[in-house]
Amino acid sequence: MAITDLPMLSMLRTKMQWHQERQRILAENVSNSDTPNFRPRELVEPTFDKTGISGMRELSMVRTSANHIQAAGVSEAFGSHTNGGYETRPAGNAVNIEDEMLKVASNQMDYAAAASLYSKSLDLIKTAIGKR
């Protein structure tokens, strides 16, 4: 078994690949911010269990009672301009540049953290087996 095949390193590598793909999709969202009828896309984050990747899972917010607080971005008043949870402009575009840029910054920080953990884990393993 290669050092890089260890479950922890495999999960970190998967997480870094997910962040790379998410960065590409967020960049597409920003670049299409003026395209009519464009809807922003998002990736479902991978989930991990004791054995590694358990598959992709999507959780959505559900309003189970009329007395519950409305989910963010959803409005029932004034003939709402939301479509699928996104604010839409008159041209039909639903990209919010500020939100997308916040996601980009957060994604960059999360990728840097995963890359740092990966690098430090490799260094620790190499030290433990005497390769350093």
PAFI-348946 format. One record per residue (C-alpha): residue in one letter; x, z, y. Coordinates in Angstrom, 1 decimal, decimal comma. Example, Ala and Ser with C-alpha at 12.3 -4.5 7.8 and 13.67 -1.06 7.14 Angstrom:
2
+---------+--------+--------+--------+
| residuo |     px |     pz |     py |
+---------+--------+--------+--------+
|       A |   12,3 |    7,8 |   -4,5 |
|       S |   13,7 |    7,1 |   -1,1 |
+---------+--------+--------+--------+
***
This chain:
132
+---------+--------+--------+--------+
| residuo |     px |     pz |     py |
+---------+--------+--------+--------+
|       M |    0,0 |    0,0 |    0,0 |
|       A |    1,4 |   -1,0 |    3,4 |
|       I |    1,5 |    1,6 |    6,2 |
|       T |   -1,0 |   -0,4 |    8,2 |
|       D |   -3,6 |   -0,4 |    5,4 |
|       L |   -4,2 |    3,4 |    5,8 |
|       P |   -7,9 |    4,0 |    6,6 |
|       M |   -7,2 |    5,7 |    9,9 |
|       L |   -5,0 |    2,8 |   11,1 |
|       S |   -7,5 |    0,3 |    9,8 |
|       M |  -10,3 |    2,0 |   11,8 |
|       L |   -8,2 |    2,0 |   14,9 |
|       R |   -7,4 |   -1,7 |   14,4 |
|       T |  -11,1 |   -2,5 |   13,9 |
|       K |  -11,9 |   -0,6 |   17,1 |
|       M |   -9,2 |   -2,4 |   19,1 |
|       Q |  -10,5 |   -5,8 |   17,8 |
|       W |  -14,1 |   -4,8 |   18,8 |
|       H |  -12,8 |   -3,9 |   22,3 |
|       Q |  -11,1 |   -7,3 |   22,6 |
|       E |  -14,3 |   -9,1 |   21,6 |
|       R |  -16,3 |   -7,0 |   23,9 |
|       Q |  -13,9 |   -7,8 |   26,8 |
|       R |  -14,5 |  -11,5 |   26,1 |
|       I |  -18,3 |  -11,1 |   26,2 |
|       L |  -18,2 |   -9,0 |   29,4 |
|       A |  -16,0 |  -11,6 |   31,0 |
|       E |  -18,6 |  -14,3 |   30,0 |
|       N |  -21,4 |  -12,1 |   31,5 |
|       V |  -19,5 |  -11,9 |   34,8 |
|       S |  -18,6 |  -15,5 |   34,9 |
|       N |  -22,2 |  -16,5 |   34,3 |
|       S |  -23,6 |  -14,1 |   37,0 |
|       D |  -24,9 |  -17,1 |   39,0 |
|       T |  -26,2 |  -19,1 |   36,1 |
|       P |  -30,0 |  -19,4 |   36,2 |
|       N |  -31,9 |  -17,7 |   33,3 |
|       F |  -28,7 |  -16,2 |   31,9 |
|       R |  -29,1 |  -12,9 |   30,1 |
|       P |  -26,1 |  -10,6 |   29,7 |
|       R |  -24,9 |  -10,0 |   26,1 |
|       E |  -23,5 |   -6,9 |   24,5 |
|       L |  -21,8 |   -6,1 |   21,2 |
|       V |  -23,1 |   -3,4 |   18,9 |
|       E |  -20,3 |   -0,8 |   18,5 |
|       P |  -19,0 |   -0,4 |   14,9 |
|       T |  -19,8 |    3,0 |   13,3 |
|       F |  -17,4 |    4,8 |   11,0 |
|       D |  -18,0 |    7,3 |    8,2 |
|       K |  -15,6 |    9,1 |    5,8 |
|       T |  -14,8 |    5,9 |    3,9 |
|       G |  -14,3 |    3,7 |    7,0 |
|       I |  -16,6 |    1,2 |    8,5 |
|       S |  -20,2 |    1,8 |    7,4 |
|       G |  -21,5 |   -1,3 |    9,1 |
|       M |  -23,1 |   -2,2 |   12,4 |
|       R |  -26,0 |   -0,1 |   13,5 |
|       E |  -28,2 |   -0,5 |   16,6 |
|       L |  -30,2 |    2,3 |   18,1 |
|       S |  -32,8 |    1,6 |   20,6 |
|       M |  -34,6 |    4,0 |   22,9 |
|       V |  -38,2 |    4,5 |   22,0 |
|       R |  -40,9 |    6,1 |   24,2 |
|       T |  -43,0 |    8,1 |   21,7 |
|       S |  -45,4 |    9,6 |   24,2 |
|       A |  -46,9 |    8,6 |   27,5 |
|       N |  -45,7 |   12,0 |   28,9 |
|       H |  -42,0 |   11,2 |   28,3 |
|       I |  -39,7 |   10,0 |   31,0 |
|       Q |  -39,4 |    6,3 |   31,2 |
|       A |  -36,1 |    4,8 |   30,0 |
|       A |  -33,6 |    3,6 |   32,7 |
|       G |  -34,2 |    0,0 |   33,8 |
|       V |  -37,8 |    0,0 |   32,6 |
|       S |  -40,6 |    0,2 |   35,1 |
|       E |  -44,4 |    0,0 |   34,6 |
|       A |  -45,1 |   -0,1 |   38,3 |
|       F |  -45,5 |   -3,0 |   40,7 |
|       G |  -45,5 |   -5,8 |   38,1 |
|       S |  -41,9 |   -4,9 |   37,1 |
|       H |  -39,1 |   -7,5 |   37,5 |
|       T |  -37,4 |   -6,3 |   34,4 |
|       N |  -37,1 |   -8,5 |   31,3 |
|       G |  -35,7 |   -7,0 |   28,1 |
|       G |  -34,4 |   -3,9 |   30,0 |
|       Y |  -32,4 |   -6,0 |   32,6 |
|       E |  -33,2 |   -6,5 |   36,2 |
|       T |  -33,8 |  -10,2 |   36,9 |
|       R |  -33,3 |  -12,1 |   40,1 |
|       P |  -35,7 |  -14,8 |   41,2 |
|       A |  -33,5 |  -17,5 |   39,5 |
|       G |  -34,1 |  -15,6 |   36,2 |
|       N |  -30,5 |  -14,3 |   36,0 |
|       A |  -30,2 |  -10,7 |   34,6 |
|       V |  -26,5 |  -10,0 |   35,2 |
|       N |  -25,7 |   -7,0 |   37,3 |
|       I |  -22,1 |   -7,4 |   38,5 |
|       E |  -21,6 |   -3,7 |   39,2 |
|       D |  -22,8 |   -2,6 |   35,8 |
|       E |  -20,7 |   -5,3 |   34,1 |
|       M |  -17,5 |   -4,3 |   36,0 |
|       L |  -18,1 |   -0,6 |   35,1 |
|       K |  -18,3 |   -1,7 |   31,4 |
|       V |  -15,1 |   -3,7 |   31,8 |
|       A |  -13,2 |   -0,8 |   33,2 |
|       S |  -14,5 |    1,6 |   30,6 |
|       N |  -13,7 |   -0,9 |   27,8 |
|       Q |  -10,1 |   -1,3 |   29,1 |
|       M |   -9,6 |    2,5 |   29,1 |
|       D |  -11,1 |    2,8 |   25,6 |
|       Y |   -8,9 |    0,0 |   24,3 |
|       A |   -5,8 |    1,6 |   25,8 |
|       A |   -6,7 |    4,9 |   24,2 |
|       A |   -7,1 |    3,3 |   20,8 |
|       A |   -3,9 |    1,3 |   21,1 |
|       S |   -2,0 |    4,4 |   22,1 |
|       L |   -3,4 |    6,3 |   19,1 |
|       Y |   -2,5 |    3,4 |   16,8 |
|       S |    1,1 |    3,3 |   18,1 |
|       K |    1,6 |    7,1 |   18,0 |
|       S |    0,1 |    7,2 |   14,5 |
|       L |    2,5 |    4,6 |   13,3 |
|       D |    5,4 |    6,4 |   14,9 |
|       L |    4,4 |    9,7 |   13,2 |
|       I |    4,1 |    8,0 |    9,8 |
|       K |    7,5 |    6,3 |   10,2 |
|       T |    9,1 |    9,6 |   11,2 |
|       A |    7,5 |   11,4 |    8,2 |
|       I |    8,8 |    8,9 |    5,7 |
|       G |   12,3 |    8,8 |    7,3 |
|       K |   12,2 |    5,3 |    8,8 |
|       R |   13,0 |    6,7 |   12,3 |
+---------+--------+--------+--------+
***
